[in-house]
């Protein structure tokens, strides 16, 4: 199964839960992310793990960026790290 690497690129998390540079690998279980950030990321993670290619500017990509629904305080980049 494909794996997704999630990297926190910016963080002004009010709870201090996420720090810039944190990395999570998604295989079978959801990573230890706050629920709201995970809910925003999950559709992209699911799509990428199942072979989707997302629109990215003028091109296509297997990576994506999501922001926390709390005013975008946390930004996370996801990318496909292995293909089968």
Beta strands, then each sheet from edge to edge (+ up, - down):
strand 1: 3-11
strand 2: 23-26
strand 3: 54-56
strand 4: 59-61
strand 5: 63-67
strand 6: 74-82
sheet 1: 2+ 1- 6+ 5-
sheet 2: 3+ 4-
end
